Amino acid sequence: MKNILLFTCLLVLPALAFSQTRTLNKFYRQNKKGADVQNMKVPGWLIRFGGKIALKNVDNEDEKVALDLLKKVGTVRFMYTEEGTKISPKAVKNLRNDLLKDHFDDLIQIRSGEMDFQLMIREQDGLISELFMFYNDREDGEMAFISAKTKLHLDDLKLLLKKEMGDKLQPIFDVEDDPVVEPTL
């Protein structure tokens, strides 16, 4: 009986090891092999362990809130290059379309000239189960890809952005009121 149970666990374990969707897996495998591409996969237990160590050495309350969110982060994949890898706009568009089919939603999408930035999430039962960030600057050849399994609430992400980016984003959202001009007849 022990052998059957062990054999079943060994068969099921590889199926559980896939951390991101097939679309992200395929894109990651296709583009990580460039000469100037740095890539890394960090297991969730290592991120949580590092967060606990860092939390003990931080005095700032804002940093404690950010580090406390690491408890809700699983496996993370990074891929980055500063020069050389030029991913075509068609490949980026195909990736986005495939992710939309995989039930991802756009959170932020910016296109400016030769630069694309996308932040997408997949929600399940009110939690962000996967977070995906992609930056591609075809002019400079820079590219960054981050894919993470999470158990974050959207409110957690909002709180983090508000604490870390509030002062930087405030001028964008502050709009001076135009003086009221009454029509004259």
Rosetta blueprint (number, residue, H / E / L):
1 M L
2 K H
3 N H
4 I H
5 L H
6 L H
7 F H
8 T H
9 C H
10 L H
11 L H
12 V H
13 L H
14 P H
15 A H
16 L H
17 A H
18 F L
19 S L
20 Q L
21 T L
22 R H
23 T H
24 L H
25 N H
26 K H
27 F H
28 Y H
29 R H
30 Q H
31 N H
32 K L
33 K L
34 G L
35 A L
36 D L
37 V L
38 Q E
39 N E
40 M E
41 K E
42 V E
43 P L
44 G H
45 W H
46 L H
47 I H
48 R H
49 F H
50 G H
51 G H
52 K H
53 I H
54 A H
55 L H
56 K H
57 N L
58 V L
59 D L
60 N L
61 E H
62 D H
63 E H
64 K H
65 V H
66 A H
67 L H
68 D H
69 L H
70 L H
71 K H
72 K H
73 V E
74 G E
75 T E
76 V E
77 R E
78 F E
79 M E
80 Y E
81 T E
82 E L
83 E L
84 G L
85 T L
86 K L
87 I L
88 S L
89 P H
90 K H
91 A H
92 V H
93 K H
94 N H
95 L H
96 R H
97 N H
98 D H
99 L H
100 L H
101 K H
102 D L
103 H L
104 F L
105 D E
106 D E
107 L E
108 I E
109 Q E
110 I E
111 R E
112 S E
113 G L
114 E L
115 M E
116 D E
117 F E
118 Q E
119 L E
120 M E
121 I E
122 R E
123 E E
124 Q E
125 D L
126 G L
127 L E
128 I E
129 S E
130 E E
131 L E
132 F E
133 M E
134 F E
135 Y E
136 N E
137 D E
138 R L
139 E L
140 D L
141 G L
142 E E
143 M E
144 A E
145 F E
146 I E
147 S E
148 A E
149 K E
150 T E
151 K E
152 L E
153 H L
154 L H
155 D H
156 D H
157 L H
158 K H
159 L H
160 L H
161 L H
162 K H
163 K H
164 E H
165 M H
166 G H
167 D H
168 K H
169 L H
170 Q H
171 P H
172 I H
173 F H
174 D L
175 V L
176 E L
177 D L
178 D L
179 P L
180 V L
181 V L
182 E L
183 P L
184 T L
185 L L
